[in-house]
Amino acid sequence: MVSITGPRQSGKSTLVKAVFPEYQYENLEDPGVLAMALDDPVGFIRHRPQKLIIDEAQLAPELFNVIQVVSDEVGTPGQYVLSGSQNFLLLKQITQSLAGRVGLLKLMPLSYREAHGAVSELRVEDFVIRGGYPRLYDVDIPPEVYYENYLSTYITRDVSGYVEPSNLSVFRNFIAACADGCANLLNLTSLANDVGISPKTARSWLSLLESSYVVQLLQPYHANLRKRLTKTPKLFFYDTGLLCHLLGIRTTDQLLTSRHRGAVIENLVISETAKRHMNAGRQPQLYFYRDDSKIEVDLLDMTNPTATELVEIKSSATYRSSFTRHLASVGNLIGVDVANQSVVMNADKTVMVGGRTVWSMRDWLLRE
């Protein structure tokens, strides 16, 4: 049994139908299909083939118990494929009824490497604004129109059952406040004050955004070092197109002059690095380093435990020797060789400087 999770409109339905063409497909967003599933969950499952895709499965919670029974009776792996946009509810049902029986897969928006494979002339700066949602590459639709509809659909369908109706507009403002704080240390009290809610509500809403794959938290690196290390995570978005929309950045010229430019570029590298690992079947182990002396490195990629990478991320197109200052000190402290220390920036080409790789943004994003 397989479950596909990921953000709304990341292509889950398209993927499962393409990968499993011999499976019968049922979408519970169809009112007639949903009515049958709710009215007779046992009959719904038993009167259908054992190779079955159930999209938006979380809409009929009683199906999960029936799936468990039938799956155990047959004992054949791969009988059911479950997908849905309300990831928090889908995962809750899986945890309660199908724990240990389901392989969990995540489908993120397209990476730059994937989008570039389809649109070879796609520039990095254009990808930053457009983002990675497949429909933006399938249909000629302005990103600002797409993302406003995306937010409206997400709020009215995915979170409306978890946020009081009178607070839905406030929740929309909360997402925008998260965008404004992107790439910074998470401050729930400040976020709560910005939109007029309690810190407890802010924490609950942030959990919704995390489980919906709208935002992600980059955790700080912890180790038994003789330094006081930051314990507060940083806030990032899974998709820079949505982030730019929330920040009011509509063009590459606006990005160049935006006060959020550095944060957006940092978000790009963090999110694309995570996608690169996930697309290769690896669980990303990404962190940042910051101590009480304000020594900071933007990214520690510990996904390969034998080859930790230290990465500084810069929006500048001009290399400065100061970019590597913290790489050297932190590398010495935690034992990362110079060869695994990098700078990623808006350079024209990738070069070696002092044994370190200075990556062009394009080359970093096209890494396998």
C-alpha positions as CSV (number, residue, x, y, z in Angstrom):
1,M,0.0,0.0,0.0
2,V,1.3,3.5,-0.9
3,S,0.3,6.9,0.2
4,I,1.2,10.0,-1.7
5,T,1.4,13.3,0.2
6,G,2.5,16.7,-0.8
7,P,1.2,20.2,-1.2
8,R,-2.0,20.9,-3.1
9,Q,-1.6,20.9,-6.9
10,S,1.8,19.3,-6.8
11,G,0.7,16.7,-9.4
12,K,-0.2,13.8,-7.1
13,S,-3.3,12.7,-9.0
14,T,-1.6,13.0,-12.4
15,L,1.4,11.0,-11.1
16,V,-0.5,8.1,-9.6
17,K,-2.7,7.7,-12.7
18,A,0.3,7.7,-14.9
19,V,2.4,5.3,-12.8
20,F,-0.5,2.9,-12.0
21,P,-2.5,2.8,-15.3
22,E,-3.9,-0.7,-14.5
23,Y,-5.5,0.5,-11.2
24,Q,-9.1,1.8,-11.0
25,Y,-9.2,5.4,-10.1
26,E,-11.8,6.9,-7.7
27,N,-11.8,10.6,-6.7
28,L,-13.7,11.4,-3.5
29,E,-14.0,15.0,-4.5
30,D,-16.7,13.8,-6.9
31,P,-19.9,14.2,-4.8
32,G,-21.5,11.0,-6.1
33,V,-18.4,8.9,-5.4
34,L,-18.0,10.5,-1.9
35,A,-21.7,9.8,-1.1
36,M,-21.2,6.1,-1.9
37,A,-18.0,5.9,0.2
38,L,-19.7,7.6,3.2
39,D,-23.0,5.6,2.9
40,D,-21.4,2.1,2.5
41,P,-17.7,2.1,3.1
42,V,-17.6,-1.7,3.3
43,G,-19.4,-2.1,0.0
44,F,-17.3,0.7,-1.6
45,I,-14.1,-1.2,-1.0
46,R,-15.3,-4.8,-1.5
47,H,-17.1,-4.1,-4.7
48,R,-14.0,-2.6,-6.4
49,P,-10.8,-4.2,-7.7
50,Q,-8.0,-4.9,-5.3
51,K,-5.8,-2.6,-7.4
52,L,-7.4,0.7,-6.5
53,I,-6.4,4.4,-6.3
54,I,-8.4,6.5,-3.9
55,D,-7.8,10.2,-4.3
56,E,-8.8,12.6,-1.5
57,A,-9.1,9.5,0.6
58,Q,-9.2,11.5,3.9
59,L,-12.8,12.7,3.0
60,A,-14.1,9.2,4.0
61,P,-12.4,8.2,7.2
62,E,-14.3,4.9,7.6
63,L,-12.7,3.6,4.5
64,F,-9.4,3.2,6.2
65,N,-10.6,0.6,8.6
66,V,-12.1,-1.4,5.8
67,I,-8.9,-1.1,3.8
68,Q,-7.0,-2.5,6.7
69,V,-9.3,-5.5,7.0
70,V,-9.3,-6.3,3.2
71,S,-5.6,-5.7,2.9
72,D,-4.8,-8.1,5.7
73,E,-7.2,-10.7,4.2
74,V,-5.5,-10.7,0.8
75,G,-2.0,-10.1,2.1
76,T,-0.7,-8.9,-1.3
77,P,1.4,-5.7,-1.3
78,G,0.5,-2.7,-3.4
79,Q,-3.3,-3.2,-3.4
80,Y,-4.2,0.4,-2.7
81,V,-2.8,3.8,-3.5
82,L,-4.0,6.7,-1.3
83,S,-3.5,10.3,-2.0
84,G,-5.0,13.6,-0.8
85,S,-4.5,17.3,-0.4
86,Q,-5.4,17.5,3.3
87,N,-2.1,15.9,4.3
88,F,-2.6,16.4,8.0
89,L,-6.0,14.5,7.9
90,L,-4.8,11.8,5.6
91,L,-1.7,11.1,7.7
92,K,-3.9,11.1,10.9
93,Q,-6.1,8.4,9.3
94,I,-3.1,6.4,8.2
95,T,-1.5,6.5,11.6
96,Q,-4.7,5.4,13.3
97,S,-5.7,2.6,11.0
98,L,-2.9,1.6,8.7
99,A,0.3,2.1,10.7
100,G,3.1,-0.2,9.4
101,R,1.1,-1.1,6.3
102,V,1.7,2.0,4.1
103,G,4.8,3.3,2.3
104,L,4.7,7.1,2.6
105,L,5.9,9.1,-0.3
106,K,6.1,12.9,-0.7
107,L,5.6,14.8,-4.0
108,M,6.9,18.3,-3.9
109,P,6.4,21.0,-6.6
110,L,8.8,20.7,-9.6
111,S,12.4,21.4,-8.9
112,Y,14.3,23.8,-11.1
113,R,16.1,20.8,-12.6
114,E,12.8,19.2,-13.5
115,A,11.3,22.4,-14.8
116,H,14.4,23.1,-16.8
117,G,14.2,19.6,-18.3
118,A,10.8,20.5,-19.7
119,V,11.6,24.2,-20.6
120,S,15.3,24.3,-21.5
121,E,15.4,28.1,-21.8
122,L,14.0,28.6,-18.2
123,R,16.2,31.0,-16.3
124,V,16.7,30.6,-12.6
125,E,15.4,34.1,-11.9
126,D,12.2,33.3,-13.8
127,F,11.8,30.0,-11.9
128,V,12.1,31.9,-8.6
129,I,9.0,34.0,-9.5
130,R,7.0,31.3,-11.3
131,G,7.7,28.5,-8.8
132,G,7.4,24.8,-9.3
133,Y,3.7,24.0,-9.5
134,P,3.2,21.9,-12.6
135,R,0.1,23.7,-13.9
136,L,2.2,26.9,-14.4
137,Y,4.2,24.9,-17.0
138,D,1.2,23.1,-18.5
139,V,-1.1,26.1,-19.0
140,D,-0.2,29.7,-19.9
141,I,-1.5,31.3,-16.7
142,P,0.0,34.4,-15.0
143,P,1.6,33.3,-11.7
144,E,-0.2,36.1,-9.8
145,V,-3.6,34.7,-10.9
146,Y,-2.6,31.1,-10.2
147,Y,-1.3,31.8,-6.7
148,E,-4.2,33.9,-5.6
149,N,-6.6,31.1,-6.7
150,Y,-4.2,28.6,-5.0
151,L,-4.4,30.4,-1.7
152,S,-8.2,30.8,-1.9
153,T,-8.6,27.1,-2.6
154,Y,-6.2,26.1,0.1
155,I,-7.9,28.2,2.7
156,T,-11.5,27.3,1.8
157,R,-10.9,23.6,1.3
158,D,-7.9,22.5,3.3
159,V,-8.0,24.5,6.5
160,S,-11.5,25.7,6.8
161,G,-12.3,22.8,9.1
162,Y,-9.5,23.8,11.4
163,V,-9.8,27.6,11.5
164,E,-12.9,29.4,12.6
165,P,-14.8,30.9,9.6
166,S,-14.4,34.4,11.1
167,N,-10.7,33.9,11.2
168,L,-10.1,32.8,7.6
169,S,-9.0,36.2,6.5
170,V,-6.8,36.5,9.5
171,F,-5.2,33.2,8.6
172,R,-4.5,34.5,5.1
173,N,-2.7,37.5,6.8
174,F,-0.8,35.0,8.9
175,I,0.6,33.3,5.8
176,A,1.7,36.6,4.5
177,A,3.4,37.4,7.9
178,C,5.2,34.1,7.6
179,A,6.4,35.2,4.2
180,D,7.7,38.5,5.6
181,G,9.7,36.5,8.2
182,C,11.1,34.0,5.7
183,A,14.7,33.0,6.3
184,N,14.7,34.5,9.7
185,L,14.6,32.8,13.1
186,L,11.0,31.8,14.0
187,N,9.4,34.2,16.4
188,L,5.9,33.0,17.1
189,T,5.1,35.9,19.5
190,S,6.0,38.4,16.8
191,L,4.0,36.6,14.2
192,A,1.0,36.5,16.5
193,N,1.3,40.2,17.3
194,D,1.5,41.1,13.6
195,V,-1.9,39.6,12.9
196,G,-3.6,40.0,16.2
197,I,-3.8,36.4,17.5
198,S,-2.5,34.5,20.5
199,P,0.9,32.7,20.4
200,K,-1.0,29.5,21.0
201,T,-3.1,30.1,17.9
202,A,0.0,31.1,15.9
203,R,1.6,27.8,16.9
204,S,-1.5,25.8,15.8
205,W,-1.7,27.7,12.5
206,L,2.0,27.2,11.8
207,S,1.5,23.4,12.3
208,L,-1.3,23.5,9.7
209,L,1.1,25.3,7.2
210,E,3.8,22.7,7.9
211,S,1.6,19.7,7.5
212,S,0.2,21.2,4.3
213,Y,3.7,21.5,2.9
214,V,3.4,25.3,2.6
215,V,6.2,26.1,5.0
216,Q,9.1,24.2,6.5
217,L,11.3,24.8,9.5
218,L,15.0,24.5,9.1
219,Q,16.4,23.3,12.5
220,P,19.6,24.6,14.0
221,Y,22.6,22.3,14.3
222,H,23.2,21.0,17.8
223,A,26.3,19.3,19.1
224,N,28.3,19.0,22.3
225,L,30.5,22.0,21.5
226,R,31.8,24.6,23.9
227,K,29.6,27.2,22.5
228,R,26.0,28.3,23.1
229,L,24.1,27.4,19.9
230,T,20.9,28.8,18.7
231,K,17.9,26.5,19.4
232,T,15.3,28.4,17.4
233,P,14.5,27.1,13.8
234,K,14.3,29.3,10.7
235,L,11.2,29.6,8.6
236,F,11.1,28.8,4.9
237,F,8.5,28.1,2.2
238,Y,8.5,25.0,0.0
239,D,7.9,27.0,-3.1
240,T,9.5,30.4,-4.0
241,G,6.7,31.2,-6.4
242,L,4.1,31.3,-3.6
243,L,6.6,33.1,-1.4
244,C,7.2,35.8,-4.0
245,H,3.4,36.2,-4.6
246,L,2.9,36.7,-0.9
247,L,5.7,39.3,-0.8
248,G,4.3,41.2,-3.8
249,I,7.2,40.3,-6.0
250,R,5.8,39.9,-9.5
251,T,8.9,40.5,-11.8
252,T,12.6,39.8,-11.8
253,D,13.3,43.5,-11.6
254,Q,11.2,43.7,-8.5
255,L,13.1,40.8,-7.0
256,L,16.4,42.6,-7.7
257,T,15.3,45.7,-5.7
258,S,13.3,43.9,-3.0
259,R,14.5,44.0,0.6
260,H,13.5,40.3,0.7
261,R,15.9,39.4,-2.1
262,G,18.5,37.7,0.1
263,A,15.8,35.8,1.9
264,V,14.1,34.6,-1.3
265,I,17.4,33.4,-2.7
266,E,18.3,31.6,0.6
267,N,14.8,30.0,0.5
268,L,15.4,28.9,-3.1
269,V,18.7,27.1,-2.3
270,I,17.3,25.5,0.9
271,S,14.0,24.2,-0.8
272,E,15.8,23.0,-3.9
273,T,18.4,21.2,-1.9
274,A,15.7,19.4,0.0
275,K,13.9,18.5,-3.3
276,R,17.1,17.1,-4.8
277,H,17.5,14.7,-1.9
278,M,13.8,13.7,-1.8
279,N,13.7,13.1,-5.6
280,A,16.6,10.8,-5.2
281,G,14.8,8.8,-2.4
282,R,16.9,10.3,0.4
283,Q,15.5,11.9,3.6
284,P,17.0,15.4,3.7
285,Q,19.1,16.1,6.9
286,L,19.4,19.9,6.6
287,Y,20.4,22.4,9.3
288,F,21.9,25.8,9.8
289,Y,24.6,26.9,12.2
290,R,24.4,29.9,14.5
291,D,26.1,30.5,17.9
292,D,25.9,33.2,20.5
293,S,28.8,35.0,18.8
294,K,26.6,35.4,15.7
295,I,28.8,33.1,13.7
296,E,26.4,31.6,11.2
297,V,26.5,29.3,8.2
298,D,23.3,29.2,6.1
299,L,23.2,25.4,5.4
300,L,24.6,22.2,6.8
301,D,23.7,19.3,4.6
302,M,24.2,16.2,6.6
303,T,22.2,13.9,4.4
304,N,25.3,12.0,3.6
305,P,26.8,11.3,7.0
306,T,30.3,10.8,5.6
307,A,30.3,14.0,3.6
308,T,28.7,16.9,5.4
309,E,28.5,20.0,3.3
310,L,28.8,23.5,4.6
311,V,27.1,26.1,2.4
312,E,27.0,29.9,2.4
313,I,24.2,31.4,0.2
314,K,24.6,34.8,-1.3
315,S,22.4,36.8,-3.6
316,S,25.4,38.8,-4.8
317,A,26.9,38.3,-8.3
318,T,30.3,39.5,-7.0
319,Y,32.5,37.2,-5.0
320,R,34.0,38.5,-1.8
321,S,36.6,36.7,0.3
322,S,34.5,37.5,3.4
323,F,31.9,35.0,2.1
324,T,34.0,32.1,3.4
325,R,35.0,33.5,6.8
326,H,32.5,31.6,8.7
327,L,32.8,28.5,6.6
328,A,36.5,28.2,7.7
329,S,35.8,28.6,11.4
330,V,32.7,26.4,11.5
331,G,34.3,23.8,9.3
332,N,37.3,23.6,11.7
333,L,34.9,23.4,14.7
334,I,32.7,20.5,13.5
335,G,35.3,18.8,11.2
336,V,34.1,19.6,7.7
337,D,37.0,19.5,5.1
338,V,37.5,22.6,2.9
339,A,36.6,20.4,-0.1
340,N,33.1,20.1,1.3
341,Q,32.7,23.8,1.9
342,S,30.8,25.9,-0.7
343,V,29.4,29.3,-1.6
344,V,26.3,29.4,-3.8
345,M,25.8,32.8,-5.5
346,N,24.5,34.5,-8.6
347,A,27.8,34.0,-10.4
348,D,28.0,33.3,-14.2
349,K,30.0,30.1,-13.7
350,T,31.2,27.7,-11.0
351,V,34.9,28.1,-10.0
352,M,37.2,26.8,-7.3
353,V,38.6,29.4,-4.8
354,G,41.1,28.3,-2.1
355,G,39.9,24.7,-2.3
356,R,36.3,25.6,-1.9
357,T,33.6,25.4,-4.7
358,V,31.9,28.7,-5.5
359,W,28.8,27.5,-7.3
360,S,26.8,29.5,-9.8
361,M,23.1,29.3,-8.7
362,R,22.2,27.5,-11.9
363,D,24.8,24.8,-11.5
364,W,23.8,24.2,-7.9
365,L,20.2,23.8,-8.8
366,L,21.0,21.4,-11.6
367,R,23.0,19.1,-9.4
368,E,21.9,15.4,-9.3
